[in-house]
């Protein structure tokens, strides 16, 4: 995570930014100026009306310095109450929330698209961002929620884009929560849900809207990370997903993750706590567009208990696996991590398997068990999926065979 810490330097405290600027600039006039918000949310005023002058970014009276920060300055928002800072549209330098209460919020609504020249987020203290419309693009820096403090972001409408090669971190040596119920959330590079150490906690709640990201890291560098899919209306497309040692996944039935990347799209599980992944059997995992040059990779994490129903219980069993749902894909099974079964190779238990036309699933010698639908319109290499009948099916089959035998016996006896 050294690269993340280096990039995070773009959101250092204002005093450090100013000191660095003075040391490097030919004249103080070329340096960024620190600006401090004194409008709604910092005193007795708790206004949330965007028309209230005390909530407006472009009102000089709301800044301690008596003027509006420019696109190269350092605006700090020490929010202490429930008031809003209504973000202006156009280009701004960025914003850093470091208040004493999570009630204070930066508000982004309808209007002309907004963009930052630097990063944005919550530092040291507390704060939240509420977006119910409009467009916000983070340029030239990261979006960090909960850096040495706690922060949250609620996206219900509009578009949030973390552009360029910059990352987004939800929980960075602090606590961060991102909740999406609608709108579009785009992270061109990496999205970290928890990054730092064991004191770090990140949560990504997906209840609607569209999320598109490069690599999705859930629980990085020993941090706690939670991916929570609360609605099948949430559309999630990422290049690959990695779950760290303290990660957990929660999803309703039919929650889906679409993996489609330009280079080695994959789904990696680097933990041994099956209880943190019991909802994996509710997940639909979709691989699309992978080719021999950028084949997909799927970690097999379950203990190989053979073709038995017990293999689907607390054993990293997957709900549905789609290979080539919309575009032909090549998916390989891998066992790169000891998920707790080193007496033999680990195995993959899946309820339903669908392989689209022109797609290939390469088992590479690993055992793959399923107990539901198997629709193969493509190619399977390196082995054959094994069907595991449900215990009730076995009992019904045995009962049916017994009735047939009895009928045959009585038929013969009465002949």
N, C-alpha and C positions, 0 to 999 in steps of 0.2 A: 504493500500500500504506500510505498514511498512516493510513487508518482501522484497518488491522490493528495498526499500531504503537500507536495510541491504545488499542485494546482490550487489547493485550498488557500495558498498564500494570497490569492487575489481577494480574499475576504478577511484579511487581518484587521485588527482594531484600527480605528481611524488614526490614533496617535502614531502607530507604527508606520502606516501608509504615509502620513504627513512627514515623519522624520526621514523616511527613505527618499521622498520626493525632494525635500530640501537639500539632502546630501548630494543628490545627483543632478538637480536642475541648475542651469546657468544663472537663474534669477528666481527669487521667491514668487514672482508673479506667474511663473510657469507651473507652479505646484498646485495640486488639488487642495481644496479647502474643506475642512470638516464642517458639516451643517447638522444642527440638532433640532429636532421637531419639538414644538411646544404647543401644537394645536390640540384638537380633540383627542382624547385618550391619554393625555399626560397630566391633566388636572381634574377639576370638578366637572368639566364638560365631557359628557359621554355621548355626543351626537353621532348618529349613524346615517344621517340624511346626506346623500351626495350633494344636495343643493346648499347645505349649511356651509358658510365660508370657513368655519373652524375645522372642516374636514378636508379642505382642498389643498393639494400639494402646491399649486401655483399661487397661493396667497402668501405674500411675504410676511404677514403678521403671524403666520404659523411656524416661523423659523426663528430661532434664537438670534441668528445673525442678521435678521431683518431683510433678507433677500432670498430669492429662490436659488437652490443649488443648480449649477450648470452641469453639462454632460460629462465633465471630467472631475466632479467633486465627490465628496464622501458623505452621503446623507445617512444619519443615524436616527432611528425612530425609537426613543425610550418610552414605549407605550406602557401606561400603568393602569388604565381603566378600559371601558368598553367602547371607546370612540374609534372611528375609522380614519385611516389616511386614504383618501380616494386618489389612486394613482393616476397621474395625467397620461394622456396619450401623446405619442411622439417619442423622441429619444431622451432618455435620462441616464445618469451614470449608473444607477442601480439602487438598492436599498438594503439596509441591515436592520433587523428588528432585535432589540436587546432590552425589552421592557421587563417590568416586574409582574405582569399579569398576562395570561393568555387570552384575556377578554379583548384587549386591544388588537386591531387587525388592519392590515393593508387590504384595501378593497379594489378589485378590478372588475369593471362592468362593461357595458356596451360603449362603443365609440371607435375612434380611429385606432388602428393597431399601435401598441406600445412596444418599445424595445429598450434594452439596457446596453450600455457600452461595456459594463463590467458585470460581475456576478451579483447575486442577491441571496438573501436567506435570513436566518435567525442566529444570532451569536450571543453566547454567554447567558443571556437572560431568557425571556419567554416571548412568544408572539405567534401570530397566525396570519395566514394569507387566505382571503376568501375571493374566489373568482366565480362569478355567476354570469359571465358574458365577456365579450371583447377578445382581443388577442394580445398575449404577452410573449415576447421572444427574449430569452436570455442570451446575450452575445458576449464573447470575450471573457467569460468567467463561468463559475459553477453556480448551481442552485443548491443550497445546503439548508436543511431543516434540522434544528437541534444540534448546533455546534457548541459543545461545552455547556449546553443549556437544553431547553425544550422548545419545539416549534411544530406547527402543523400547517397543512395546506388543504383547503376544501375546494375542489373543482366540480362545479355542477353544470356549467355551460361555458362556451367559448373554447379557445385554443391556447395551450401552454406549450412552448417549444424551447427546449434547451439545445441551442444550435451549435454548429461547428464541431470541434473535437472535445467539447467540454462535457463534464459529467454532472449527474444529479445524485445527491446523497441525502437519504432520509434517515437521520440519526447518525451523527458524527461525533463520537466521544460525548454524546448526550442522548436525548430522546427526541425522535422525530416521527410524525404520523402524517401520511398523505392519504386522503380519502377522495375518491373519484366516484361521483354518481352520474355524471354526464360529461359532455364536451369531449375534447381531444387532447391527449397528453403525448407529446413527442419528445423523445430523448435520443439525439442522433448518436451518442456514444454510449457510455455505460450508466446504468441506473443501479445504485447501491441502496439496498434496504437494510440498514445497519452496517456501519463500517467504523472500526476503531479497536475496541477491546471489550472485555466482558461487562464493562459499565455502560456500554452502548446498547441502545434499543431502537430498532426501526420497524415501522409497520406500514404496509401498503394495503389499503382497503379498496377493493374494486367492486363497485355496485352498479356500474353502468358506464356508458361512453366507450371511447376507444383509447387504448394504450399501445404505442409503438415505440420500441426501444432497441438499442443494440444488445449488449450483454446485460442481463438482469442478474445481479448478485444479491442473494438473500442470505444475510448473515456472513459478513466478510471479516477476516482477521480476528476471529474469536468473538465477534459481536453477535447479539441476538437479533434475528430478523424474522418477521412474520409476513407471509403472503396470504391475504384473506380475500377470496373470491366469494362475494355475497350474492351475486345474481348471474344468471346465465345470459343476461343482456350485456355483460361486460365483454368487449372484444379486445383480446390481448395477443399481440404479435411481437415476437422478439427473435433475435438472431440465435441466442442460446440462453440457457438458464443454469445457474450454479447455486446449489444450496449448501451453505457452510455447516459447521459442526453444531451450531446452536440455532439452526433455522427450523421453522415449522411452516406447514402448509395447511390451510383450512379452506375448504370449498364446498359449496352445495353440489348436489348431483347435477351433472351436465355442465359444470364449470369447465372452461376450455382454455388451453394455452396453445397458440399456433406458433410453431418454430419454423422460421424460414430465413436463412442467412446466406451471405455471399461466401463464407468460409467456415467450414466445419460447424454447421448448426448442431447444437447438442442440448441434452438434458442431463445434468450431472447432479448426483446426490452424494455429498461428502459428510454423511453423518451415520450414526449407528442407533439412533433412538427411533424405533419403529412407531412409538406412540405419538411422536410429533408429526407423523405422516399417515395417520389412519385415513385421512380424507383423500389420500392419493387415489383410492379406489373409486372416488366420485369424479375424478378428473378425466377429461378427454384431451389427449395429447396428440397434436396434429403436426406431422412433418410434411413440408412441401418444398419443391424446387431443388432439393439436394441432388448432386451429380457425383460421378466418380472423382472429380477434382475438388468437390466440396461436399463430401458425403456427410450425412447426419450421423450423430453418435448418441446412443442411449445407454446410460448406466444400468446394469442389472444389479439389484441390491438385495434381493430376497434370499433367504436360506433355501437351499434346494431340498425340499421335503418330499419330492417326487410328485406323481400325479394324484394328489389328495386335496380335498377341500380345505384342510388345515393350512395349506400353503397360501391361501387367500386371506388369512386372519393375522393381523399385526405383522405383516411380512413385506411391506413396501409393494403391495399389489396395486396395479394400475387399473383404472376404470376402463378406458378405451384407448386403443392405439390406431391412429390413422396414418398410413404411409401413402402420400400422394393423393390427398383429398381433392385438390384442385389442379396441381401440377405434378407430373411424375417426379418421384423422389427415390433416393438410395439411402437406406438406413442400416447402420451396423450396430450390433450389440457389443458393448464393452463391459469389462469388469476392472475398472482402474482403481477402485477404492475398496478397502475391507469394511464392508457394512455390517460385519458381525458373523460371517460364515466362511471361515478359512479352512474348515476341515475338508471342504471341496469347493469347486467353483460355484459361485452364486447363480441364481436363476431368476427369471422374470415371470411373474404371474400376472395375467391380464384377463379381464372379463371378456372384452370384445376386441376383435382384430379385423381391420379392414385394409386391404392393400389394393390401391387403385391401378388402373390399366397403365402399363409401361413402368410401374414402380417395382422396386426390389427391396425385400427385407432379408438381410444377411445375418443369420443367427450366430455365425462364426463358432459353432460347436456348443453354444450355451443352450440350456434347456429353456423352452418357452411353453408355459402351460396356460390354457384358457378354459373357461367354463361357460361361455356364452356364444356369441356370434363369431363365425370365422368366414369372412368373405374375401377370397383371394382371387383378384382379377389380374394379378401381376406375377411376380416370381419370388420364391423363397429359396434361399441358399443356406448351406451350412447346417442343415438339420430340418426337422419337421415339427411344427407346433403340435403339442399333445393335448387332446381334449380331456377335461376332468369333469365327469358328470356330478351334478349336485347330489348330496346324500339322499334327498327326497326323491330324486329321479331314479336313483338306484333302487330304493325301496319300492317305488311304484313298478319299476321294471320287474323286480323279483316277484311282487304280488301278482302282476299280470301273467308272468310265466307260470306261477303256481296255479292260477285259475285255469290256464290252458291245459296244464298237466291233469288237473282234476277232471275237466270236461272230457279229455281224451280217455282217462281211466274209466269214468262212468259210461262213456260211450261204448268202450270195449266190453265193459262188464254187462251192459244190457244187450249186447249183440247176440 
